[in-house]
């Protein structure tokens, strides 16, 4: 949040911080105060709250929470802090809004980057996914909005997923953009829902309704919007109250086979993804996708 003490809204418009007048201005003596959320440098992309021993990590990178390098670095930094904090027993990952959990990769920002720059971003993304997937404390994705492509994979990396009822879509549409599903996401999804459903989800590139998500095992519960975060906190608090060493080993036994497979092949898979990303077909499709952001 940034507080700007200015005489009128025209000052903000001249600064490029406001496109048109808004109603949320009020006078304090002879000075007008506006509190605005300004996206970009200086804004908290991640909000962390603590409910007793449960930490809530809220994604707050604009309405769609697009994934770019700066955002991934913030996610990574906060995950490391929560991992090392002995007062935190479990973590809820959610969005600061009810429109999007995350739209996935920030294609408008990534499109014009060099192969080396995209490689740096892509490696950072895969690292965040694996850090979340192997996080040694219970995690739950409280999904209050659409979870698309790379954003969908972030939810799959959590131990549980609670989603809001209504039109809250999830899916992996990478194939429609001319690229494969990121390798960690491919392996995690397959372990979660089985080969048949995973193949259907990745090969179709479709977005699924909450009833379909529940049927296939992509999510664990569908709840009224206002109950998603509170119910997630309650559920993950119970898991976090269990003896930690026992939980760690149970989780290690589940994630270790996928982790070993991913890291044994990740370098090769990342190069293949980059080759697809910069192919003529993908460049055309990615450019078309930019118009939807």
C-alpha positions as CSV (number, residue, x, y, z in Angstrom):
1,X,0.0,0.0,0.0
2,X,1.3,3.5,-0.8
3,X,-0.1,6.6,0.8
4,X,0.1,9.7,-1.4
5,X,-0.7,13.1,0.1
6,X,-1.7,15.3,-2.8
7,X,-3.9,18.3,-3.5
8,X,-6.1,16.5,-6.0
9,X,-6.5,13.5,-8.2
10,X,-5.1,15.2,-11.2
11,X,-1.7,15.0,-9.6
12,X,-2.0,11.2,-9.5
13,X,-3.2,11.1,-13.1
14,X,-0.2,13.2,-14.2
15,X,2.1,10.8,-12.4
16,X,0.6,7.9,-14.3
17,X,-0.6,6.2,-11.0
18,X,-4.3,6.8,-11.7
19,X,-6.1,6.4,-15.0
20,X,-9.4,8.2,-14.0
21,X,-10.9,9.8,-10.9
22,X,-12.1,7.5,-8.1
23,X,-14.4,7.9,-5.2
24,X,-12.0,6.7,-2.5
25,X,-10.6,10.1,-1.7
26,X,-11.2,12.1,1.4
27,X,-10.1,15.4,2.8
28,X,-7.9,15.7,5.9
29,X,-7.8,19.4,6.7
30,X,-6.6,21.0,3.4
31,X,-4.9,17.9,2.1
32,X,-6.4,15.0,0.1
33,X,-5.3,11.5,1.0
34,X,-5.5,8.5,-1.3
35,X,-4.4,5.0,-0.4
36,X,-3.7,3.1,-3.6
37,X,-2.4,-0.3,-4.5
38,X,0.3,0.2,-7.1
39,X,1.4,-2.9,-8.8
40,X,5.1,-3.3,-9.4
41,X,8.2,-2.3,-7.4
42,X,7.5,-1.6,-3.8
43,X,4.3,-3.6,-3.6
44,X,4.1,-6.7,-1.5
45,X,3.5,-9.5,-3.9
46,X,3.1,-11.9,-1.0
47,X,1.1,-11.3,2.1
48,X,1.8,-13.6,5.0
49,X,-0.6,-13.9,8.0
50,X,-0.3,-16.1,11.0
51,X,-3.2,-17.9,12.7
52,X,-1.7,-19.5,15.7
53,X,0.7,-22.1,14.2
54,X,-0.8,-21.8,10.7
55,X,0.8,-19.5,8.2
56,X,-1.3,-18.1,5.3
57,X,0.7,-17.2,2.2
58,X,-1.5,-15.0,0.0
59,X,-0.5,-14.4,-3.7
60,X,-0.9,-10.7,-4.4
61,X,0.6,-10.0,-7.8
62,X,-2.4,-8.2,-9.3
63,X,-5.8,-9.8,-10.0
64,X,-4.4,-12.7,-12.1
65,X,-1.2,-13.4,-10.1
66,X,0.9,-14.0,-13.3
67,X,4.1,-15.9,-12.6
68,X,7.3,-14.0,-13.5
69,X,10.8,-14.2,-12.1
70,X,10.3,-11.4,-9.5
71,X,7.1,-13.1,-8.2
72,X,8.7,-16.5,-8.1
73,X,11.6,-15.1,-6.1
74,X,9.2,-13.7,-3.5
75,X,7.3,-17.0,-3.3
76,X,10.6,-18.9,-2.8
77,X,11.9,-16.4,-0.2
78,X,8.7,-16.8,1.9
79,X,8.6,-20.5,1.6
80,X,12.2,-20.7,3.0
81,X,11.2,-18.4,5.9
82,X,8.2,-20.5,6.7
83,X,10.2,-23.7,6.4
84,X,12.7,-22.5,8.9
85,X,10.2,-20.9,11.4
86,X,9.7,-23.3,14.2
87,X,6.5,-21.5,15.2
88,X,4.9,-22.4,11.9
89,X,3.5,-26.0,11.8
90,X,1.5,-25.8,8.5
91,X,0.9,-23.5,5.6
92,X,-2.2,-22.4,3.6
93,X,-1.4,-21.1,0.1
94,X,-4.1,-18.9,-1.4
95,X,-4.8,-15.8,-3.4
96,X,-5.5,-12.2,-2.2
97,X,-8.6,-12.2,-4.4
98,X,-11.4,-14.4,-5.5
99,X,-10.9,-14.1,-9.3
100,X,-7.7,-16.0,-9.8
101,X,-5.4,-18.2,-7.8
102,X,-3.0,-17.7,-10.7
103,X,-3.3,-17.4,-14.4
104,X,0.1,-19.1,-14.9
105,X,3.2,-17.8,-16.7
106,X,3.3,-14.1,-17.3
107,X,3.4,-14.5,-21.0
108,X,3.4,-10.8,-21.9
109,X,6.6,-10.3,-19.8
110,X,8.2,-13.6,-20.9
111,X,7.5,-13.4,-24.6
112,X,10.3,-11.0,-25.6
113,X,12.9,-12.4,-23.3
114,X,16.0,-14.2,-24.6
115,X,16.4,-18.0,-24.4
116,X,18.8,-17.5,-21.5
117,X,16.4,-15.3,-19.6
118,X,13.5,-17.6,-20.2
119,X,15.7,-20.5,-19.0
120,X,16.5,-18.6,-15.8
121,X,12.7,-18.0,-15.2
122,X,11.8,-21.6,-16.1
123,X,14.4,-23.1,-13.7
124,X,13.2,-20.8,-11.0
125,X,9.6,-21.9,-11.6
126,X,10.5,-25.6,-11.4
127,X,12.5,-25.1,-8.3
128,X,9.6,-23.3,-6.6
129,X,7.3,-26.2,-7.6
130,X,9.6,-28.8,-6.1
131,X,10.3,-26.8,-3.0
132,X,6.5,-26.6,-2.4
133,X,5.9,-30.2,-3.3
134,X,8.6,-31.4,-0.9
135,X,7.9,-28.8,1.8
136,X,8.4,-30.6,5.2
137,X,5.2,-29.3,6.8
138,X,1.6,-29.8,5.8
139,X,0.4,-27.5,3.0
140,X,-3.0,-26.8,1.5
141,X,-4.1,-24.8,-1.5
142,X,-7.2,-22.7,-0.7
143,X,-8.3,-22.0,-4.3
144,X,-10.7,-19.0,-4.4
145,X,-10.3,-18.3,-8.1
146,X,-9.2,-19.9,-11.4
147,X,-6.0,-21.9,-11.3
148,X,-4.6,-22.1,-14.8
149,X,-1.5,-23.9,-16.3
150,X,1.5,-23.0,-14.1
151,X,-0.9,-21.7,-11.5
152,X,-2.7,-25.0,-11.5
153,X,0.5,-26.8,-11.0
154,X,1.3,-24.8,-7.9
155,X,-2.0,-26.1,-6.3
156,X,-1.0,-29.6,-7.2
157,X,2.2,-29.2,-5.3
158,X,0.3,-28.8,-2.1
159,X,-0.8,-31.7,0.1
160,X,-4.5,-30.8,-0.2
161,X,-6.7,-28.6,-2.4
162,X,-10.0,-26.9,-1.3
163,X,-11.7,-24.9,-4.0
164,X,-14.6,-22.5,-4.1
165,X,-17.8,-23.6,-5.7
166,X,-19.2,-21.9,-8.8
167,X,-17.2,-21.1,-11.9
168,X,-13.6,-21.7,-10.7
169,X,-11.7,-23.4,-13.4
170,X,-8.6,-25.5,-13.3
171,X,-6.6,-27.0,-16.1
172,X,-3.3,-27.3,-18.0
173,X,-3.6,-25.7,-21.4
174,X,0.1,-25.7,-22.3
175,X,-0.4,-28.0,-25.2
176,X,-2.6,-25.4,-26.9
177,X,0.3,-22.9,-26.6
178,X,2.7,-25.3,-28.3
179,X,4.7,-26.4,-25.2
180,X,4.6,-29.4,-22.9
181,X,3.4,-29.3,-19.3
182,X,6.4,-28.5,-17.1
183,X,8.0,-31.8,-16.1
184,X,7.5,-31.5,-12.3
185,X,3.8,-30.7,-12.9
186,X,3.5,-33.7,-15.3
187,X,4.9,-36.1,-12.8
188,X,3.0,-34.7,-9.8
189,X,-0.3,-34.7,-11.6
190,X,0.2,-38.3,-12.7
191,X,0.9,-39.4,-9.2
192,X,-2.1,-37.5,-7.9
193,X,-4.9,-38.5,-10.3
194,X,-3.4,-41.5,-12.2
195,X,-2.2,-42.0,-15.7
196,X,-5.5,-42.0,-17.4
197,X,-6.9,-38.8,-16.0
198,X,-3.5,-37.1,-16.2
199,X,-3.2,-37.9,-19.9
200,X,-6.7,-36.6,-20.5
201,X,-5.9,-33.4,-18.6
202,X,-2.6,-32.7,-20.3
203,X,-3.5,-33.8,-23.9
204,X,-6.8,-32.0,-24.0
205,X,-5.6,-28.7,-22.7
206,X,-9.1,-28.1,-21.3
207,X,-10.3,-26.2,-18.3
208,X,-12.4,-28.2,-15.9
209,X,-15.4,-27.3,-13.7
210,X,-15.3,-27.9,-9.9
211,X,-17.4,-31.0,-10.3
212,X,-15.0,-32.5,-12.9
213,X,-12.0,-31.5,-10.7
214,X,-13.5,-33.4,-7.8
215,X,-14.4,-36.4,-9.9
216,X,-10.9,-36.7,-11.3
217,X,-9.2,-36.1,-7.9
218,X,-7.6,-32.7,-8.8
219,X,-9.2,-31.2,-5.7
220,X,-10.3,-32.7,-2.4
221,X,-13.3,-30.5,-1.5
222,X,-15.6,-28.0,-3.1
223,X,-16.9,-25.4,-0.6
224,X,-18.8,-22.1,-0.6
225,X,-16.3,-19.3,-1.3
226,X,-16.4,-17.8,2.3
227,X,-15.6,-21.2,3.8
228,X,-12.6,-22.1,1.6
229,X,-9.9,-20.3,3.6
230,X,-11.4,-20.9,7.1
231,X,-11.9,-24.6,6.4
232,X,-8.4,-24.9,4.9
233,X,-7.0,-23.4,8.1
234,X,-9.0,-25.8,10.3
235,X,-7.9,-28.9,8.2
236,X,-4.3,-28.0,8.0
237,X,-4.1,-27.0,11.7
238,X,-5.2,-30.6,12.5
239,X,-2.5,-32.0,10.3
240,X,0.1,-29.6,11.7
241,X,-0.7,-30.8,15.3
242,X,0.4,-34.3,14.5
243,X,3.9,-35.4,15.6
244,X,6.2,-33.6,13.0
245,X,8.8,-36.4,12.5
246,X,6.1,-38.9,11.7
247,X,4.5,-36.5,9.2
248,X,7.8,-35.8,7.6
249,X,8.6,-39.4,6.9
250,X,5.1,-40.2,5.6
251,X,5.4,-37.3,3.2
252,X,8.9,-38.2,2.2
253,X,7.8,-41.7,1.3
254,X,5.1,-40.2,-1.0
255,X,7.1,-37.5,-2.7
256,X,10.5,-39.1,-2.9
257,X,9.9,-41.3,-6.0
258,X,8.6,-38.2,-8.0
259,X,11.4,-36.0,-6.7
260,X,14.1,-38.5,-7.8
261,X,12.5,-38.9,-11.2
262,X,12.2,-35.2,-11.7
263,X,15.7,-34.3,-10.8
264,X,17.2,-37.2,-12.8
265,X,15.6,-35.9,-16.0
266,X,14.9,-32.2,-15.3
267,X,17.9,-30.6,-17.2
268,X,17.0,-32.5,-20.4
269,X,13.3,-31.7,-20.0
270,X,13.9,-28.0,-19.5
271,X,16.0,-27.8,-22.7
272,X,13.2,-29.5,-24.6
273,X,10.6,-27.0,-23.2
274,X,12.8,-24.1,-24.2
275,X,13.1,-25.5,-27.7
276,X,9.3,-25.7,-27.9
277,X,8.9,-22.2,-26.4
278,X,11.0,-20.6,-29.2
279,X,9.5,-22.7,-32.0
280,X,7.6,-20.9,-34.8
281,X,4.4,-22.6,-33.8
282,X,4.6,-21.7,-30.1
283,X,5.6,-18.1,-30.8
284,X,2.5,-17.7,-32.9
285,X,0.3,-19.2,-30.2
286,X,1.9,-17.4,-27.4
287,X,1.5,-14.1,-29.1
288,X,-2.2,-14.8,-29.6
289,X,-2.5,-15.7,-25.9
290,X,-1.1,-12.3,-24.9
291,X,-4.3,-10.7,-25.9
292,X,-6.1,-12.6,-23.2
293,X,-4.0,-11.1,-20.4
